[in-house]
């Protein structure tokens, strides 16, 4: 059952869908820029940094809010096999309704909603910045929604990411944050946190380190496979560590790849150490993962080969 907020969104999107034809909405969204990553890899920090650009529009938050407005996209519709969406799930009508949702929520860097602007001030085309970690499993689906999308593939050192995923699970199970599927059928811990990849039942009864390593590997393997099918000119690999150590150089790579201006607000944001993202659980520390060193390093055979493939991308 939809929440009042989701009902309001679907109502607003219904009006947009009547006002704009599918062709018109496709034409309006020109080369959307999607931030893709495994959970806890820095995607929120990158999203919040790029949102400063006057050339980009977003919905102001993660797009899982839009996904959740469509019950047919919930894993329950596929017997909770996973949270992944396939190309076949993206019917023409659903794609049109989702684009309408994005436009209904679209806002510029200053928070002005596109549809609140006088028609004479509305740009003919907008560059949408989109982000939610669930899309690590949804590239073929999102390519149907936005056929000319460009992707930013952000990856992070596996031990750091696995430790951060473990921390998110600990927070979720004790305080409720990061829970994506409450009361997941067949799951011994009851609540599931973060991404739900295919094959998740195999980690039932496993340690948090094993669950986190499974999520890290599933997300990055799926992204590598699907982005390679998309075409190398359509995606840009980025290291989380580079974003922290030299944000200006990383942002410069992004704007050159996407054909964006390195405008004043974005340049100012990237010229200093980046602030903590809103999803930060505890202060960043290169060695924080060592709190779980024994458990994580025992799983090295599961993540080391893929880590090498990711390191060779940049």
Backbone bond lengths (Angstrom), bond angles and torsions (degrees), N, CA, C in turn:
res aa  C-N    CA-C-N  psi(-1)  N-CA   C-N-CA  omega(-1)  CA-C   N-CA-C  phi
1 X - - - 1.461 - - 1.523 109.46 -
2 X 1.338 116.02 133.27 1.453 119.94 -177.32 1.521 111.51 -73.52
3 X 1.334 115.76 143.50 1.454 121.47 174.14 1.525 109.03 -72.65
4 X 1.335 117.74 163.29 1.472 119.22 175.88 1.523 112.80 -56.41
5 X 1.345 117.40 -36.58 1.466 120.51 179.63 1.528 110.90 -65.76
6 X 1.333 116.41 -40.05 1.459 119.23 179.94 1.532 111.12 -73.02
7 X 1.308 117.19 -34.37 1.468 119.32 175.68 1.527 110.00 -63.34
8 X 1.335 116.08 -40.97 1.467 119.76 178.56 1.526 110.83 -63.76
9 X 1.338 116.23 -39.86 1.468 119.65 178.52 1.522 110.46 -64.34
10 X 1.321 117.46 -46.12 1.468 120.08 -179.12 1.532 110.80 -63.68
11 X 1.329 117.23 -35.34 1.467 119.81 176.84 1.529 110.51 -64.72
12 X 1.338 116.14 -47.60 1.466 120.08 178.99 1.521 111.04 -62.22
13 X 1.343 115.95 -40.87 1.466 119.72 179.95 1.519 110.90 -67.13
14 X 1.324 117.30 -34.05 1.457 119.62 177.78 1.509 111.82 -61.78
15 X 1.319 116.98 -38.49 1.462 121.04 177.10 1.523 110.24 -65.46
16 X 1.345 115.80 -44.44 1.471 120.17 178.48 1.523 110.50 -60.83
17 X 1.340 116.51 -43.83 1.471 121.02 -177.34 1.521 111.86 -63.55
18 X 1.322 116.79 -27.23 1.470 120.06 176.97 1.527 111.14 -79.81
19 X 1.320 116.58 -31.95 1.462 120.98 -176.95 1.526 112.56 -80.29
20 X 1.339 116.44 -29.95 1.459 121.65 -177.01 1.526 109.29 -116.84
21 X 1.292 116.67 130.85 1.462 120.06 174.75 1.521 109.41 -73.12
22 X 1.336 118.97 162.35 1.468 119.92 175.75 1.523 112.70 -54.90
23 X 1.325 116.96 -40.12 1.468 119.97 178.86 1.520 111.26 -65.01
24 X 1.331 116.46 -40.11 1.463 120.09 -178.56 1.527 111.29 -66.14
25 X 1.327 117.30 -40.29 1.469 119.39 178.50 1.517 111.47 -67.76
26 X 1.314 116.18 -39.79 1.465 119.07 177.15 1.523 110.91 -61.89
27 X 1.307 115.80 -38.90 1.462 120.36 -179.78 1.524 110.99 -70.10
28 X 1.318 116.99 -32.75 1.464 121.12 -178.72 1.526 111.45 -67.74
29 X 1.342 116.34 -43.36 1.462 120.30 -179.88 1.524 108.74 -86.58
30 X 1.318 116.86 100.65 1.459 122.12 -176.60 1.518 110.53 -99.93
31 X 1.322 117.04 114.31 1.461 123.72 178.02 1.532 112.97 47.81
32 X 1.322 117.32 64.73 1.466 119.34 175.80 1.529 111.14 -56.50
33 X 1.315 114.89 147.44 1.461 121.70 -177.84 1.523 107.84 -108.59
34 X 1.345 116.10 116.41 1.458 121.54 -176.61 1.522 110.60 -108.27
35 X 1.333 115.52 129.13 1.462 121.25 173.07 1.521 107.64 -89.72
36 X 1.322 116.78 120.28 1.453 122.41 -177.16 1.523 109.87 -121.98
37 X 1.325 115.66 136.25 1.462 119.21 179.00 1.515 109.27 -168.45
38 X 1.320 115.17 165.89 1.461 120.19 166.62 1.529 108.20 -69.33
39 X 1.331 118.28 158.38 1.463 119.55 176.03 1.521 111.81 -56.96
40 X 1.338 115.26 147.23 1.463 122.94 174.37 1.526 112.75 63.04
41 X 1.337 115.32 33.76 1.465 120.48 -179.51 1.514 112.77 -109.64
42 X 1.331 117.80 8.18 1.451 120.35 178.02 1.512 114.89 98.83
43 X 1.342 117.66 10.13 1.463 119.20 -175.97 1.530 112.64 -66.07
44 X 1.339 117.33 -32.76 1.470 119.16 177.63 1.520 110.55 -65.63
45 X 1.324 117.42 -41.91 1.465 121.11 178.05 1.527 110.71 -61.16
46 X 1.327 117.34 -44.11 1.455 120.55 179.39 1.524 110.98 -65.34
47 X 1.319 116.81 -43.21 1.464 121.47 178.73 1.527 110.75 -60.43
48 X 1.333 116.82 -47.48 1.462 120.17 -178.56 1.523 111.49 -65.57
49 X 1.329 117.05 -31.39 1.463 120.53 176.92 1.523 110.84 -68.55
50 X 1.325 117.16 -50.29 1.461 120.70 -176.54 1.527 112.59 -69.06
51 X 1.320 117.08 -27.39 1.467 120.52 179.06 1.524 112.23 -59.33
52 X 1.324 117.89 -19.09 1.463 121.30 179.93 1.529 111.97 -69.46
53 X 1.314 117.45 -18.70 1.457 120.70 -176.20 1.527 111.38 -68.73
54 X 1.331 115.62 133.41 1.461 120.44 175.94 1.523 111.98 -69.50
55 X 1.338 116.99 -12.61 1.459 120.84 -177.77 1.521 113.03 -90.58
56 X 1.341 117.52 -6.43 1.458 120.89 -175.45 1.522 111.85 -116.04
57 X 1.332 114.77 148.06 1.449 123.45 175.08 1.520 108.00 -118.53
58 X 1.311 116.14 154.88 1.462 120.42 177.49 1.520 108.07 -151.01
59 X 1.331 116.23 179.01 1.461 118.70 173.43 1.523 110.19 -95.08
60 X 1.321 116.98 4.90 1.449 121.99 174.91 1.509 115.09 85.57
61 X 1.315 116.83 -6.38 1.457 121.57 -177.62 1.515 108.05 -156.55
62 X 1.349 116.26 -175.08 1.460 119.15 178.16 1.526 110.43 -71.88
63 X 1.313 115.89 147.65 1.464 120.07 -173.77 1.524 113.32 -79.66
64 X 1.339 118.44 2.11 1.466 117.41 175.64 1.529 110.31 -60.96
65 X 1.344 117.24 -23.36 1.463 119.97 176.39 1.525 110.48 -61.05
66 X 1.338 116.41 -38.19 1.462 119.85 178.08 1.527 110.34 -73.13
67 X 1.304 118.08 -44.28 1.468 120.47 178.84 1.530 110.86 -56.17
68 X 1.328 115.90 -40.66 1.460 119.96 -176.95 1.519 113.09 -71.11
69 X 1.315 117.52 -9.12 1.472 121.08 176.36 1.525 111.64 -81.71
70 X 1.336 117.15 -2.92 1.465 121.56 -178.38 1.531 108.60 -122.21
71 X 1.328 117.96 94.67 1.473 120.72 -177.19 1.516 113.78 -55.72
72 X 1.327 117.72 -28.75 1.463 120.45 -178.51 1.530 112.16 -67.94
73 X 1.340 117.48 -12.33 1.457 120.99 178.03 1.524 112.73 -94.99
74 X 1.307 117.01 -1.32 1.465 120.47 -179.31 1.527 109.43 -74.34
75 X 1.343 117.84 143.65 1.473 120.29 179.02 1.516 114.55 -55.48
76 X 1.321 118.21 -22.71 1.463 120.65 178.09 1.514 111.53 -58.64
77 X 1.343 116.50 -28.90 1.463 120.77 179.64 1.525 111.72 -69.56
78 X 1.323 117.02 -16.94 1.471 122.27 178.42 1.532 109.91 -120.86
79 X 1.321 116.09 34.08 1.464 123.04 177.35 1.525 112.40 53.66
80 X 1.315 114.91 34.22 1.468 122.55 176.42 1.533 112.42 57.09
81 X 1.326 116.11 34.57 1.468 118.00 177.13 1.519 111.06 -66.22
82 X 1.330 116.63 -35.65 1.469 121.22 176.81 1.526 108.20 -175.35
83 X 1.336 114.80 176.51 1.456 120.15 173.56 1.512 112.41 -93.72
84 X 1.336 117.50 6.31 1.462 121.29 -177.75 1.522 111.02 -74.48
85 X 1.330 115.24 143.85 1.455 121.90 174.93 1.527 108.62 -115.34
86 X 1.317 115.51 136.87 1.463 121.23 -177.92 1.528 110.70 -100.28
87 X 1.314 114.80 167.71 1.460 120.48 177.25 1.522 110.87 -55.29
88 X 1.345 116.90 -37.49 1.465 120.76 -177.89 1.524 112.46 -65.75
89 X 1.340 117.52 -22.28 1.461 120.27 178.65 1.529 111.85 -72.66
90 X 1.314 116.77 -20.10 1.463 122.04 -175.46 1.528 110.28 -90.76
91 X 1.330 116.52 73.79 1.463 120.74 177.41 1.529 109.41 -68.58
92 X 1.316 118.34 156.93 1.477 119.47 179.66 1.523 112.99 -55.48
93 X 1.324 118.78 -42.14 1.456 120.96 -179.12 1.524 111.20 -66.78
94 X 1.344 116.57 -41.52 1.462 119.67 178.28 1.525 110.75 -63.39
95 X 1.319 117.12 -43.78 1.469 120.57 178.95 1.531 110.69 -58.50
96 X 1.331 116.23 -43.58 1.466 119.64 179.95 1.528 110.34 -63.38
97 X 1.330 117.25 -42.64 1.454 120.74 -179.64 1.534 111.18 -66.62
98 X 1.327 117.47 -37.82 1.463 119.65 178.96 1.523 110.63 -68.12
99 X 1.328 117.62 -41.94 1.469 119.34 176.38 1.524 110.47 -60.90
100 X 1.329 115.98 -37.58 1.458 119.65 178.14 1.527 110.63 -64.39
101 X 1.326 117.10 -37.86 1.468 120.57 176.43 1.523 110.62 -62.92
102 X 1.322 116.79 -44.98 1.461 119.92 179.39 1.526 110.41 -60.78
103 X 1.324 117.22 -42.07 1.462 118.77 -179.36 1.531 110.72 -69.50
104 X 1.318 117.41 -37.45 1.466 120.46 179.16 1.524 111.57 -60.81
105 X 1.335 116.98 -29.29 1.463 121.05 -178.04 1.528 113.22 -103.15
106 X 1.324 118.39 -7.43 1.465 121.47 -172.52 1.522 111.64 -60.54
107 X 1.317 115.44 133.62 1.462 121.81 178.23 1.518 109.46 -141.17
108 X 1.328 115.40 154.49 1.455 119.03 179.47 1.526 109.90 -87.67
109 X 1.332 116.39 -174.41 1.461 120.84 -174.81 1.522 112.47 -62.56
110 X 1.325 117.04 -25.61 1.465 120.15 179.72 1.519 112.75 -90.71
111 X 1.351 117.08 -0.01 1.459 120.79 178.24 1.512 114.70 91.36
112 X 1.326 118.49 6.02 1.469 120.93 177.81 1.531 109.28 -77.74
113 X 1.314 116.08 125.48 1.454 120.51 179.85 1.526 110.35 -74.99
114 X 1.315 115.34 138.56 1.464 121.20 -179.01 1.528 111.01 -55.29
115 X 1.332 117.00 -45.99 1.459 120.17 -175.00 1.523 112.93 -75.93
116 X 1.331 118.19 -10.25 1.462 121.27 175.11 1.520 112.17 -86.18
117 X 1.319 116.73 -13.65 1.461 120.42 179.23 1.522 110.22 -76.15
118 X 1.332 117.78 146.46 1.471 119.29 170.71 1.530 109.81 -56.99
119 X 1.289 116.65 145.04 1.468 119.75 -176.80 1.518 111.92 -54.03
120 X 1.332 117.01 -34.12 1.467 120.25 -178.78 1.529 112.47 -67.31
121 X 1.343 117.16 -19.08 1.466 120.83 -178.78 1.529 112.70 -103.13
122 X 1.314 117.77 -2.48 1.460 120.00 179.48 1.527 110.33 -78.75
123 X 1.323 118.41 126.72 1.470 119.70 176.66 1.527 111.01 -62.73
124 X 1.307 115.96 149.94 1.469 119.95 177.69 1.521 111.21 -70.74
125 X 1.324 116.01 -29.27 1.468 121.39 178.65 1.520 107.90 -134.77
126 X 1.328 116.02 145.48 1.464 119.64 174.43 1.523 109.43 -128.99
127 X 1.339 114.66 148.21 1.459 121.46 175.12 1.525 107.30 -97.85
128 X 1.296 116.30 107.64 1.457 121.87 -178.13 1.522 110.12 -85.10
129 X 1.328 116.30 132.98 1.457 122.94 172.64 1.524 107.20 -103.17
130 X 1.319 116.42 121.50 1.464 120.90 -172.48 1.524 109.39 -126.54
131 X 1.350 114.85 144.09 1.451 117.95 -178.83 1.522 111.83 -159.73
132 X 1.312 115.88 129.34 1.457 124.04 161.20 1.524 106.99 -163.30
133 X 1.343 118.70 134.24 1.469 119.51 -177.81 1.518 113.77 -58.76
134 X 1.333 119.04 -22.76 1.466 120.11 179.51 1.532 111.37 -60.55
135 X 1.340 116.61 -23.09 1.460 118.76 -178.65 1.521 113.18 -73.95
136 X 1.329 117.81 -3.92 1.464 119.24 170.39 1.524 110.73 -58.32
137 X 1.330 116.88 -26.24 1.460 122.00 179.78 1.525 112.78 -101.31
138 X 1.333 117.70 2.95 1.469 120.32 -167.18 1.518 115.08 -123.59
139 X 1.315 119.39 18.23 1.467 119.62 -174.93 1.532 112.33 -57.98
140 X 1.337 120.53 -46.68 1.481 118.32 178.75 1.528 112.54 -60.62
141 X 1.323 116.61 -37.45 1.467 120.91 177.31 1.529 110.68 -64.09
142 X 1.330 116.58 -48.91 1.459 119.88 -177.51 1.518 112.39 -67.73
143 X 1.326 116.73 -26.13 1.462 119.02 176.74 1.527 110.86 -67.86
144 X 1.325 117.43 -27.72 1.454 120.03 174.98 1.536 110.58 -75.14
145 X 1.324 116.46 -36.91 1.468 119.53 178.50 1.522 110.28 -68.65
146 X 1.332 116.32 -44.03 1.469 121.82 -179.98 1.532 108.52 -129.16
147 X 1.328 118.30 88.39 1.468 121.05 -172.14 1.522 115.19 -61.26
148 X 1.332 118.20 -24.31 1.471 119.36 -177.57 1.529 112.00 -107.43
149 X 1.321 116.57 27.16 1.457 120.23 -177.82 1.527 111.41 -61.78
150 X 1.334 115.15 150.79 1.457 123.84 169.53 1.524 107.46 -114.72
151 X 1.322 116.98 143.42 1.465 120.55 -173.48 1.520 111.62 -119.76
152 X 1.323 115.20 140.86 1.459 123.27 171.08 1.524 106.97 -109.82
153 X 1.313 116.91 111.04 1.464 122.18 -177.06 1.516 108.81 -97.09
154 X 1.317 115.83 101.36 1.457 122.05 -178.64 1.526 109.30 -95.61
155 X 1.318 116.66 124.98 1.464 119.16 177.98 1.522 109.79 -128.10
156 X 1.313 114.21 153.96 1.459 122.36 -173.56 1.516 109.78 -130.60
157 X 1.303 116.72 150.90 1.456 122.24 179.73 1.523 109.19 -50.95
158 X 1.344 118.15 131.03 1.461 119.82 -169.34 1.525 114.94 -61.73
159 X 1.319 118.55 -39.17 1.458 118.75 -177.74 1.531 110.92 -64.45
160 X 1.343 115.82 -40.34 1.463 119.69 177.67 1.534 110.43 -63.97
161 X 1.325 115.81 -43.81 1.461 119.64 -176.89 1.517 111.10 -67.73
162 X 1.316 116.72 -44.72 1.463 120.33 -179.53 1.523 110.05 -60.48
163 X 1.324 117.16 -42.48 1.461 120.10 177.71 1.526 111.15 -62.59
164 X 1.333 116.88 -39.55 1.460 120.37 179.67 1.526 111.65 -69.37
165 X 1.332 116.77 -36.16 1.463 120.18 175.14 1.524 110.05 -64.41
166 X 1.332 116.78 -41.53 1.468 120.49 176.93 1.534 110.41 -59.45
167 X 1.317 115.91 -43.37 1.459 120.45 179.57 1.530 110.83 -62.40
168 X 1.334 116.87 -39.62 1.464 120.50 177.98 1.524 110.83 -64.14
169 X 1.328 116.56 -41.38 1.468 119.80 177.25 1.531 110.89 -62.55
170 X 1.316 117.10 -43.63 1.460 119.88 179.36 1.521 111.08 -60.66
171 X 1.334 115.54 -41.35 1.465 120.11 177.45 1.525 110.55 -66.02
172 X 1.337 115.80 -43.46 1.454 119.89 -178.19 1.516 113.44 -63.64
173 X 1.308 116.33 -44.29 1.459 119.97 -176.80 1.522 112.47 -73.14
174 X 1.340 116.37 -24.05 1.467 118.80 -178.88 1.523 113.30 -97.83
175 X 1.349 116.41 -30.92 1.459 119.65 -173.63 1.525 113.74 -124.35
176 X 1.330 118.23 -12.92 1.458 120.76 177.02 1.510 115.91 100.12
177 X 1.330 118.48 -14.16 1.456 119.73 177.36 1.518 111.25 -70.21
178 X 1.333 116.61 154.70 1.460 124.11 177.49 1.527 113.93 69.66
179 X 1.321 118.57 1.92 1.463 120.76 177.39 1.522 108.66 -75.64
180 X 1.319 116.81 121.18 1.462 121.55 179.99 1.517 112.56 -102.81
181 X 1.344 116.84 -29.81 1.463 120.12 -179.42 1.534 109.37 -134.85
182 X 1.341 116.24 90.19 1.468 119.19 177.81 1.532 110.24 -65.68
183 X 1.296 115.33 144.59 1.466 120.83 176.20 1.532 111.97 52.44
184 X 1.330 116.06 47.32 1.463 120.91 179.68 1.524 109.64 -63.26
185 X 1.323 118.56 120.97 1.472 120.57 -177.15 1.536 111.63 -58.54
186 X 1.333 115.25 129.66 1.453 120.49 176.94 1.513 114.95 84.65
187 X 1.346 117.40 1.35 1.460 120.12 -177.90 1.531 109.35 -98.68
188 X 1.329 116.57 123.00 1.460 121.01 -173.03 1.520 113.18 -64.99
189 X 1.322 118.01 -30.37 1.460 120.38 179.53 1.530 112.37 -82.22
190 X 1.306 116.44 -1.56 1.468 124.53 179.67 1.519 111.90 77.93
191 X 1.345 118.56 -65.33 1.466 121.17 -178.11 1.528 110.19 -96.18
192 X 1.338 114.86 143.54 1.463 120.61 175.68 1.517 108.51 -108.76
193 X 1.326 116.88 136.98 1.464 122.25 179.82 1.532 111.05 -109.17
194 X 1.310 115.29 144.85 1.463 123.22 173.60 1.535 111.58 64.00
195 X 1.325 116.48 -146.47 1.458 124.00 -171.83 1.533 112.27 -67.74
196 X 1.351 115.45 143.40 1.482 120.74 177.44 1.532 108.38 -115.21
197 X 1.337 118.29 87.69 1.465 120.59 -177.88 1.526 111.65 -78.42
198 X 1.331 117.13 160.47 1.468 119.58 170.82 1.530 110.26 -57.37
199 X 1.324 116.02 143.79 1.453 120.14 179.43 1.510 114.63 84.84
200 X 1.336 117.23 11.84 1.457 120.15 -175.85 1.536 113.12 -61.92
201 X 1.321 117.02 -26.08 1.475 118.79 -178.47 1.526 112.10 -63.86
202 X 1.320 117.28 -21.97 1.463 120.49 -179.44 1.523 112.61 -67.38
203 X 1.343 117.91 -17.74 1.466 119.42 179.77 1.529 111.59 -101.30
204 X 1.318 117.08 11.00 1.460 120.13 174.48 1.524 109.29 -60.33
205 X 1.308 116.87 129.18 1.457 121.07 -179.54 1.513 114.47 81.86
206 X 1.328 118.29 -1.14 1.461 121.38 179.44 1.528 110.61 -84.01
207 X 1.322 115.52 169.74 1.462 121.34 179.03 1.525 110.24 -73.49
208 X 1.333 115.84 163.94 1.465 119.58 176.74 1.524 111.19 -61.49
209 X 1.318 117.75 -34.98 1.466 120.08 178.29 1.528 110.57 -63.25
210 X 1.320 117.61 -41.60 1.459 120.70 179.57 1.528 111.14 -68.35
211 X 1.322 117.15 -39.32 1.472 120.62 177.11 1.522 109.99 -63.14
212 X 1.335 116.52 -45.77 1.461 120.81 -178.22 1.525 111.27 -65.04
213 X 1.327 117.32 -42.27 1.464 120.45 178.58 1.524 110.55 -63.75
214 X 1.318 116.81 -38.07 1.465 121.44 176.55 1.528 110.68 -61.56
215 X 1.326 117.70 -45.08 1.462 120.44 -179.70 1.525 111.40 -66.46
216 X 1.338 116.63 -42.33 1.470 119.92 178.73 1.527 110.79 -60.14
217 X 1.326 115.86 -48.03 1.462 119.57 -176.76 1.528 111.27 -67.39
218 X 1.324 117.70 -44.83 1.467 120.48 -178.21 1.518 110.92 -61.03
219 X 1.328 117.32 -43.48 1.463 120.55 -178.56 1.516 111.20 -64.72
220 X 1.319 117.69 -47.83 1.463 120.32 -175.76 1.524 112.20 -72.40
221 X 1.329 118.12 -37.67 1.469 119.61 176.30 1.523 111.00 -63.16
222 X 1.331 116.21 -42.87 1.461 119.83 -179.66 1.521 110.87 -65.31
223 X 1.319 116.78 -42.45 1.463 119.86 179.18 1.525 111.60 -63.56
224 X 1.317 117.23 -45.19 1.470 119.54 178.96 1.520 111.11 -59.05
225 X 1.318 116.89 -44.84 1.467 120.99 -179.45 1.521 111.06 -62.79
226 X 1.327 116.94 -49.75 1.463 120.39 -173.48 1.521 112.25 -74.13
227 X 1.322 117.78 -34.30 1.461 119.20 179.24 1.528 110.86 -71.98
228 X 1.320 117.65 -35.10 1.470 119.24 176.29 1.517 111.19 -63.95
229 X 1.324 116.94 -32.98 1.459 120.16 175.27 1.526 111.45 -71.02
230 X 1.321 115.67 -30.40 1.460 120.58 -179.72 1.519 111.42 -66.43
231 X 1.326 116.75 -34.32 1.465 120.16 -178.52 1.510 110.52 115.83
232 X 1.329 116.96 131.57 1.468 122.13 -172.02 1.521 113.29 -61.04
233 X 1.322 117.49 -28.30 1.462 119.36 -179.07 1.522 113.13 -74.98
234 X 1.337 116.68 -7.67 1.461 120.52 -174.94 1.535 112.96 -101.64
235 X 1.330 118.51 -0.98 1.459 119.24 -178.87 1.522 111.32 -144.99
236 X 1.323 113.85 151.13 1.455 121.57 -176.29 1.531 109.35 -125.38
237 X 1.347 117.50 119.97 1.475 119.43 176.71 1.524 110.70 -79.56
238 X 1.318 116.18 140.33 1.460 122.18 -178.12 1.527 109.54 -138.20
239 X 1.319 116.20 142.79 1.467 121.41 176.24 1.528 109.71 -96.94
240 X 1.308 116.08 133.31 1.460 121.14 175.68 1.527 110.91 -58.70
241 X 1.324 117.37 -41.11 1.456 120.34 -178.78 1.525 111.12 -62.52
242 X 1.342 117.56 -36.85 1.464 120.35 177.36 1.525 110.68 -66.00
243 X 1.331 116.37 -37.64 1.468 119.91 178.37 1.520 110.58 -61.33
244 X 1.328 117.48 -39.62 1.461 120.83 179.12 1.527 111.99 -73.47
245 X 1.338 116.25 -44.27 1.459 120.28 -172.50 1.520 113.14 -76.92
246 X 1.334 116.94 -34.24 1.470 120.38 -178.31 1.526 109.12 -145.70
247 X 1.333 117.13 73.85 1.467 119.39 -176.41 1.524 113.04 -60.38
248 X 1.326 118.19 -34.61 1.466 120.25 -178.38 1.528 110.81 -63.63
249 X 1.326 116.94 -44.88 1.464 119.93 -179.96 1.519 111.13 -66.18
250 X 1.339 116.93 -39.13 1.461 120.25 179.64 1.520 110.86 -66.33
251 X 1.323 116.82 -44.45 1.468 119.84 179.24 1.520 110.42 -65.95
252 X 1.317 117.38 -35.74 1.461 119.88 178.00 1.529 110.76 -62.62
253 X 1.329 117.29 -39.96 1.471 120.37 176.12 1.529 110.60 -60.72
254 X 1.329 116.10 -40.43 1.462 120.39 -177.24 1.523 110.89 -67.25
255 X 1.325 117.69 -46.20 1.463 118.89 -176.70 1.525 110.82 -68.19
256 X 1.318 117.21 -32.90 1.467 119.47 176.16 1.515 110.86 -67.97
257 X 1.324 116.70 -41.30 1.466 120.85 178.53 1.523 111.29 -64.41
258 X 1.324 117.25 -44.03 1.465 121.44 -173.35 1.519 113.19 -88.92
259 X 1.333 117.94 -6.31 1.454 119.52 -178.30 1.517 112.67 70.47
260 X 1.338 115.95 40.15 1.458 122.19 -179.15 1.525 110.02 -108.16
261 X 1.324 117.70 155.01 1.467 119.26 173.08 1.514 110.59 -75.72
262 X 1.314 116.07 145.79 1.462 120.79 172.71 1.518 106.01 -88.88
263 X 1.345 115.24 72.36 1.460 120.81 -168.71 1.525 111.96 -75.42
264 X 1.320 115.05 172.08 1.452 121.43 -173.56 1.517 114.91 -55.11
265 X 1.341 119.26 -53.61 1.465 119.23 -178.55 1.520 113.44 -60.40
266 X 1.331 116.69 -39.98 1.462 119.78 179.77 1.522 110.49 -70.50
267 X 1.328 116.71 -41.21 1.467 120.49 178.53 1.530 110.56 -61.70
268 X 1.331 116.68 -41.03 1.460 120.48 179.34 1.527 111.03 -64.94
269 X 1.327 116.26 -42.55 1.470 119.92 179.89 1.517 110.93 -61.94
270 X 1.341 116.74 -41.06 1.462 121.09 -174.09 1.518 113.27 -84.64
271 X 1.320 117.51 -5.84 1.464 119.76 -175.26 1.523 112.74 -85.66
272 X 1.332 117.30 -6.53 1.459 121.63 -179.41 1.519 109.01 -130.09
273 X 1.328 117.88 165.98 1.474 119.14 175.28 1.524 110.28 -54.20
274 X 1.324 116.09 136.02 1.454 120.01 -175.45 1.523 110.90 -73.26
275 X 1.334 117.23 142.60 1.467 119.75 177.20 1.513 110.69 -71.54
276 X 1.308 116.75 166.59 1.458 120.87 176.50 1.521 109.58 -65.05
277 X 1.331 116.38 143.27 1.461 120.26 176.79 1.525 109.47 -77.55
278 X 1.323 115.60 162.94 1.462 119.60 -177.87 1.528 112.54 -69.22
279 X 1.334 117.42 -15.90 1.466 119.90 -179.09 1.521 112.92 -94.96
280 X 1.343 117.17 7.10 1.462 120.73 179.80 1.524 110.47 -64.86
281 X 1.331 116.73 132.06 1.462 121.65 177.50 1.521 110.62 -94.02
282 X 1.335 116.19 -45.14 1.464 120.72 176.39 1.526 108.01 -142.76
283 X 1.318 115.99 160.49 1.462 121.42 -174.40 1.526 111.37 -55.67
284 X 1.352 117.39 135.65 1.469 120.22 179.72 1.527 111.71 -61.36
285 X 1.323 114.83 146.67 1.457 121.72 179.44 1.520 106.25 -161.28
286 X 1.337 116.47 125.08 1.473 120.46 -178.52 1.523 112.38 -54.66
287 X 1.320 116.46 -31.80 1.460 120.00 -174.78 1.528 113.08 -101.65
288 X 1.324 117.16 9.90 1.465 119.25 -177.08 1.526 111.50 -61.01
289 X 1.330 116.05 -31.37 1.462 119.94 -178.51 1.532 112.29 -62.22
290 X 1.342 116.00 -21.46 1.461 119.50 -176.68 1.527 112.63 -66.34
291 X 1.322 117.48 -14.12 1.459 119.44 173.33 1.533 110.75 -61.15
292 X 1.317 115.12 -25.26 1.465 121.20 -180.00 1.533 110.61 -118.51
293 X 1.329 116.36 25.16 1.467 120.70 -170.28 1.517 112.90 -55.39
294 X 1.315 118.29 -48.09 1.464 120.54 -176.02 1.521 111.31 -60.58
295 X 1.332 116.76 -46.08 1.465 120.54 -178.12 1.527 111.42 -66.87
296 X 1.335 117.01 -39.62 1.467 120.49 -177.22 1.524 111.11 -74.05
297 X 1.301 117.74 -45.56 1.464 120.19 -177.64 1.519 111.73 -67.45
298 X 1.312 117.25 -24.43 1.468 119.91 175.86 1.528 111.59 -66.55
299 X 1.344 116.97 -16.90 1.467 121.97 -178.44 1.527 112.04 -103.75
300 X 1.329 117.06 13.65 1.466 120.56 -173.50 1.531 112.81 -55.23
301 X 1.319 117.75 -34.98 1.465 119.79 -179.24 1.527 111.65 -62.79
302 X 1.337 117.29 -23.05 1.453 120.95 -179.17 1.532 112.75 -82.31
303 X 1.338 116.78 -25.60 1.464 117.83 -175.32 1.528 115.08 -118.86
304 X 1.333 118.07 -20.38 1.466 119.66 -174.18 1.530 113.86 -61.87
305 X 1.344 120.56 -45.69 1.479 118.71 -179.63 1.521 112.97 -60.49
306 X 1.333 117.04 -43.65 1.462 120.44 178.97 1.520 110.51 -67.15
307 X 1.317 117.17 -36.30 1.472 120.25 177.50 1.523 110.69 -59.45
308 X 1.330 116.25 -38.48 1.454 120.33 177.40 1.520 111.77 -64.65
309 X 1.335 117.14 -40.89 1.468 120.79 177.68 1.518 110.75 -62.34
310 X 1.323 117.04 -41.27 1.463 120.69 -179.47 1.522 111.14 -67.63
311 X 1.334 116.00 -39.80 1.471 119.81 -179.90 1.514 111.42 -62.08
312 X 1.322 117.52 -30.06 1.463 121.32 -178.27 1.515 113.94 -81.21
313 X 1.336 116.82 -5.32 1.466 119.51 -178.37 1.520 112.59 -73.27
314 X 1.338 116.65 -35.50 1.462 120.65 -172.55 1.527 111.21 -97.68
